[in-house]
Amino acid sequence: MDVNDKKWKLEALTPIWTGDVNRSGDRLIPTGIIGSLRWWFEVLVRGLGGKACDPTAEKGRCPAKNGKHCVVCELFGCTGWSRKFRLMILDENGEVIQKQMDKGDEFTLRFIPLRPIEDEEWCLIGLTLHLIAGYGAIGGKIVFKPSEEWGIADLGPDDLDDSNGRIVVQRSRRGLKLQRNDIILEIDGNPVNTIDELKNLLSEKPHGEPLIIRIERNGTQEQVKAWAGKRHHQDLGLIRIIESPQGIACTREQIEAYVQGDRWRKDIDDSDFAWASLKNYWYVEGRHLSRQSFTQSTYNRVLGRNMRKDQAQNLWRDTPVNKWLAGRQQMSKKIFSFKNPARTFGFVKPGLVDFDEIKRRLGRVWQDFNPDNEFRDGEWILNELFNNQEASE
């Protein structure tokens, strides 16, 4: 190992989705991890008073006409300036991970310098990983929302019938594991004959948890590998840090001076994405937003969407705040929630929606919510990140 390498050992608390060109999540794509790291790095830099371009935006991305680039592009690269590191994602045996990471997997992020990386950049990488582990999520599809409703292999109870003493799939869709007229016989070796028996087996299982289902299809019994619930309700991207490299520590003053320095490009039109900053960030530990039933959804209520499942893409009231929080096609929602382990976080936009409005909306759905003790803003998180860094020296 190069003595300049830095390694962070992590554990996946949920599966981690990175996807590929075919939008399949079966393989681990390192560029998906790098892209997520960069996005959170940008959020951190803006929260520290620095400027960060949006590399996906047509206007304003680096480099500038004078050749300057932002502090984020210095490390992650841009046109004419390559990334300063290579990232390897390794398993417990030091082998490169090829498959999607599942819950409980331990893995190592190994950063290999391709050019000299400054002490402040190493500190920012470490702070970014601690930000993700403690208060965010990594990878793709983290906008998936929890649900209290149970299901099997992306089907719900309304897709099943047990009127003849056997559980028969009445409705399905092309490409799903269970097809119309399949008879469900066993779940992980447990016989089932009624929908209530199936519900008792599955209602406590997390969405996306693997299952072995024995079915009868066209008169022949076979086993099908599938999952509990519906995949678009599963938690993805939560991690914890097991071990960090020694000797990486910087003061907040040092890092703020670095990201705000005159070396970096300042003429960035960030009006479309300046909200993605720790200055506008909030976090609640141990609570989640979800769908409770066909007509009830705490998640949609906080976003400002209609709570009915068949009208969930419509706003409850067509207001600028609801439009921004709920997002739309090609524009992300601004609130993210996870059930196990439970956490909820999001952003505000100065001049449009503030922290008090978010607290008010959360208070409507969490009856015993105490924002003074539970609601954390980005400034509180920054202080925690630097205090914990100093404590680990």
C-alpha positions in Angstrom: 0.0 0.0 0.0 1.2 3.5 -0.8 2.0 5.4 2.4 0.0 8.3 1.1 -3.2 6.2 0.8 -6.0 6.8 3.2 -8.6 4.2 4.1 -12.0 4.5 5.8 -13.6 1.2 7.0 -17.4 1.3 6.8 -20.4 -0.9 7.4 -23.6 -0.8 5.2 -26.6 -0.4 7.5 -28.8 -0.9 4.5 -28.2 -2.0 0.9 -26.3 0.7 -1.2 -27.5 1.3 -4.7 -25.2 2.7 -7.4 -26.8 1.4 -10.6 -25.3 1.2 -14.1 -26.2 2.3 -17.6 -29.1 -0.1 -17.6 -30.4 1.2 -14.2 -29.7 -2.1 -12.6 -28.6 -2.2 -9.0 -27.0 -5.6 -9.1 -23.4 -4.3 -9.5 -21.4 -1.8 -7.5 -20.4 1.1 -9.7 -17.6 3.2 -8.1 -18.5 6.3 -10.0 -21.9 6.2 -8.4 -20.1 6.4 -5.0 -17.8 9.1 -6.2 -20.7 11.2 -7.5 -22.5 10.9 -4.2 -19.3 11.8 -2.3 -18.9 14.9 -4.5 -22.5 16.0 -3.9 -22.1 15.9 -0.1 -18.7 17.5 -0.4 -20.3 20.4 -2.2 -23.0 20.6 0.5 -20.2 20.8 3.1 -18.1 23.4 1.2 -21.1 25.7 0.7 -21.9 25.3 4.4 -18.4 26.5 5.3 -18.7 29.6 3.1 -17.1 28.3 0.0 -18.3 28.3 -3.6 -19.0 25.0 -5.5 -20.2 24.7 -9.0 -22.8 22.1 -10.2 -20.8 19.9 -12.7 -24.1 18.7 -14.2 -25.4 22.3 -15.0 -24.9 23.8 -18.4 -24.2 27.2 -17.0 -21.6 27.9 -14.4 -19.7 24.7 -14.3 -16.0 24.7 -14.1 -13.6 25.8 -15.4 -14.3 29.5 -15.8 -13.1 31.4 -18.8 -10.0 32.5 -17.0 -9.2 28.8 -16.2 -10.0 28.9 -12.5 -12.1 26.2 -10.9 -13.9 25.8 -7.6 -12.4 24.1 -4.5 -14.5 21.0 -5.2 -13.3 20.6 -8.7 -9.7 20.9 -7.4 -10.2 17.5 -5.8 -12.9 15.8 -7.9 -11.9 17.2 -11.3 -13.5 19.1 -14.2 -12.8 19.7 -17.9 -9.0 20.1 -18.3 -8.3 19.1 -14.7 -8.5 15.4 -13.7 -9.6 14.0 -10.4 -6.7 13.9 -7.8 -7.4 10.5 -6.5 -8.5 7.0 -7.5 -11.1 5.3 -5.3 -11.1 1.6 -4.6 -14.0 -0.1 -2.8 -12.7 -3.2 -1.1 -14.2 -6.1 0.8 -12.9 -7.5 4.1 -10.3 -9.5 2.2 -9.0 -6.5 0.3 -10.6 -7.6 -2.9 -12.4 -5.1 -5.2 -16.2 -5.3 -4.6 -18.2 -6.1 -7.8 -21.7 -6.7 -6.5 -24.1 -4.4 -4.8 -23.4 -4.0 -1.1 -26.0 -5.4 1.2 -27.0 -4.7 4.8 -24.3 -5.8 7.2 -21.5 -5.8 4.6 -18.2 -4.2 5.8 -16.1 -2.5 3.2 -13.2 -0.1 2.8 -13.0 3.1 0.8 -9.3 3.4 -0.2 -8.3 6.8 -1.6 -5.1 6.6 -3.7 -3.6 10.0 -4.6 -2.8 10.6 -8.3 -1.4 14.0 -7.4 -0.6 15.5 -4.1 -3.7 16.0 -1.9 -3.5 18.8 0.7 -4.1 18.3 4.4 -7.3 20.4 4.2 -8.6 18.2 1.4 -8.0 15.0 3.4 -9.9 16.7 6.3 -12.8 17.6 4.0 -13.0 14.0 2.7 -13.1 12.8 6.3 -15.7 15.4 7.3 -17.8 14.5 4.2 -17.8 10.8 5.2 -18.8 11.6 8.8 -21.5 13.9 7.5 -23.0 11.1 5.3 -22.7 8.4 8.0 -24.1 10.5 10.8 -26.7 12.7 9.1 -27.2 11.6 5.5 -27.0 8.7 3.0 -24.8 7.6 0.1 -25.5 6.3 -3.4 -28.6 6.5 -5.5 -32.4 6.2 -4.9 -32.2 7.6 -1.4 -35.4 9.5 -2.2 -37.3 6.2 -1.7 -39.8 6.7 1.1 -40.7 4.2 3.9 -44.2 2.6 4.1 -46.0 0.8 6.9 -47.9 -1.2 4.3 -46.7 -4.8 3.8 -46.3 -6.6 0.5 -44.4 -9.3 -1.4 -42.2 -9.0 -4.4 -43.6 -5.6 -5.3 -47.2 -6.8 -5.0 -49.7 -5.7 -2.3 -52.6 -7.6 -0.6 -55.0 -6.2 -3.2 -53.1 -8.2 -5.9 -53.7 -11.5 -4.1 -56.8 -13.7 -3.5 -57.3 -16.5 -0.9 -61.0 -17.3 -1.4 -60.3 -20.9 -2.3 -58.0 -21.7 0.6 -54.8 -21.0 -1.3 -53.1 -17.7 -2.0 -53.3 -16.9 -5.7 -51.7 -14.0 -7.5 -54.6 -12.2 -9.2 -52.7 -9.2 -10.7 -49.1 -8.7 -11.6 -46.9 -6.8 -14.0 -44.5 -7.9 -16.6 -41.0 -8.5 -15.2 -42.0 -9.2 -11.6 -41.0 -12.4 -9.9 -44.6 -13.5 -9.2 -46.9 -13.8 -12.1 -50.7 -14.0 -12.5 -52.2 -17.4 -11.3 -49.0 -18.3 -9.4 -50.0 -20.0 -6.1 -47.9 -19.0 -3.1 -47.1 -22.1 -0.9 -44.3 -21.2 1.4 -42.2 -18.2 2.6 -38.7 -19.1 3.7 -40.0 -22.6 4.5 -43.1 -21.5 6.3 -46.4 -22.8 4.8 -49.1 -20.1 4.1 -52.7 -20.7 3.0 -54.3 -17.3 3.7 -53.5 -13.6 3.1 -53.6 -13.1 6.9 -50.9 -15.8 7.4 -48.8 -14.1 4.7 -49.3 -10.7 6.4 -48.2 -12.1 9.8 -45.0 -13.4 8.2 -44.2 -10.2 6.2 -45.5 -7.2 8.0 -42.4 -6.7 10.2 -39.9 -7.4 7.5 -38.2 -4.4 5.9 -39.1 -3.7 2.3 -36.5 -5.3 0.1 -35.4 -8.0 2.5 -34.6 -11.2 0.5 -37.2 -14.1 0.6 -37.3 -17.6 -0.8 -40.9 -18.2 -2.0 -42.1 -21.6 -3.0 -44.9 -21.4 -5.6 -46.9 -23.5 -7.9 -46.8 -22.3 -11.5 -48.6 -24.1 -14.3 -48.9 -27.2 -12.1 -45.2 -27.4 -11.2 -43.7 -26.3 -7.9 -40.6 -24.2 -7.9 -38.6 -21.8 -5.7 -38.4 -18.1 -6.5 -35.9 -15.6 -5.0 -37.7 -12.4 -4.3 -38.1 -9.8 -1.5 -40.5 -8.6 1.2 -42.6 -5.5 0.5 -42.0 -3.2 -2.4 -38.6 -2.1 -3.5 -39.5 1.5 -3.9 -40.1 1.7 -0.2 -36.8 0.2 1.0 -34.1 2.1 2.9 -30.9 2.5 0.9 -27.6 4.2 1.4 -27.1 4.3 5.2 -23.6 3.6 6.6 -21.6 3.8 9.7 -17.9 4.4 10.1 -16.0 1.7 11.8 -12.4 3.1 11.5 -10.9 6.3 10.1 -7.2 6.9 9.3 -5.2 8.5 12.0 -3.7 12.0 11.9 -6.4 13.7 9.9 -7.7 16.8 11.8 -8.2 20.4 11.0 -9.8 23.3 12.9 -13.0 24.9 11.5 -11.1 28.1 11.0 -8.5 26.4 9.0 -11.0 24.7 6.7 -13.1 27.8 6.2 -10.0 29.8 5.2 -9.1 27.1 2.8 -12.5 26.8 1.0 -12.9 30.6 1.0 -9.4 31.2 -0.3 -8.6 33.4 -3.3 -7.2 30.4 -5.2 -10.7 29.3 -6.1 -13.2 30.5 -8.6 -15.8 32.8 -7.1 -17.9 33.9 -10.1 -20.4 30.9 -9.9 -24.0 31.5 -10.7 -25.4 29.2 -8.1 -28.9 30.6 -7.9 -30.4 27.2 -8.9 -28.6 25.1 -6.4 -27.3 27.3 -3.6 -29.9 25.7 -1.3 -27.8 22.5 -1.3 -25.7 23.7 1.6 -25.3 22.8 5.3 -26.4 26.3 6.0 -29.9 25.2 4.8 -29.8 21.7 6.2 -31.8 20.0 8.9 -31.9 16.6 10.6 -34.0 14.6 13.0 -32.7 11.4 14.5 -34.9 8.4 15.4 -38.0 9.4 13.4 -39.3 8.7 10.0 -42.1 9.7 7.6 -44.0 7.1 5.7 -47.2 5.9 4.0 -49.6 4.4 6.5 -52.5 3.4 4.2 -54.1 4.2 0.9 -55.3 7.6 2.2 -52.7 8.5 4.8 -49.1 9.4 4.3 -47.1 11.5 6.8 -44.4 11.9 4.1 -46.7 13.4 1.6 -48.4 15.6 4.2 -45.0 17.2 5.1 -44.1 17.6 1.4 -47.4 19.2 0.7 -48.6 16.5 -1.7 -52.0 14.8 -1.7 -52.0 11.9 0.7 -54.2 9.6 -1.4 -52.0 7.0 -3.1 -53.8 7.4 -6.4 -53.2 11.2 -6.3 -49.8 11.3 -4.6 -48.2 13.1 -7.5 -50.5 16.0 -7.1 -50.0 18.8 -4.7 -52.4 19.3 -1.8 -52.2 23.0 -2.4 -50.4 24.5 -5.4 -48.1 26.8 -3.5 -44.4 27.7 -4.2 -43.3 26.1 -0.9 -45.1 22.8 -1.7 -43.8 22.8 -5.3 -40.2 23.2 -4.1 -40.3 20.7 -1.3 -42.1 18.0 -3.4 -40.0 18.4 -6.5 -41.0 17.1 -9.9 -39.6 15.1 -12.7 -35.8 15.7 -13.0 -35.9 17.7 -9.7 -35.4 15.9 -6.4 -37.7 16.2 -3.4 -36.1 18.2 -0.6 -37.0 15.8 2.3 -35.6 12.3 2.8 -36.7 9.7 5.3 -35.5 6.3 6.4 -37.3 3.8 8.7 -34.5 1.4 9.9 -32.4 2.9 11.3 -34.8 5.9 11.5 -33.7 9.3 10.4 -35.2 12.2 8.5 -33.4 15.1 6.9 -33.8 17.8 4.3 -33.2 21.3 3.1 -34.8 24.7 3.3 -34.5 27.6 0.8 -34.0 31.1 2.2 -36.7 33.5 1.1 -39.1 30.6 0.4 -39.2 28.1 3.2 -37.4 28.3 6.6 -36.6 26.0 9.5 -39.7 27.2 11.4 -42.0 26.1 8.6 -40.4 22.6 8.5 -40.7 22.3 12.3 -44.4 23.2 12.0 -45.0 20.6 9.3 -43.2 17.9 11.2 -45.1 18.8 14.4 -48.4 18.1 12.5 -47.4 14.4 11.9 -45.3 13.7 14.9 -47.6 14.5 17.8 -45.0 14.4 20.5 -42.3 16.1 18.5 -40.1 18.5 20.5 -38.1 20.6 18.0 -36.0 22.2 20.7 -34.5 18.8 21.6 -34.8 16.9 18.3 -34.4 19.3 15.4 -30.8 19.9 14.4 -29.7 22.4 11.8 -26.5 22.5 9.7 -24.7 24.8 12.1 -25.2 22.3 14.9 -24.0 19.5 12.7 -20.9 21.4 11.6 -20.0 22.0 15.3 -20.5 18.3 16.0 -18.3 17.2 13.0 -15.4 19.4 14.1 -15.8 18.6 17.8 -15.8 14.8 17.1 -12.8 15.2 14.8 -10.8 16.9 17.6 -11.9 14.2 20.1 -10.6 11.5 17.9 -7.1 12.9 17.5 
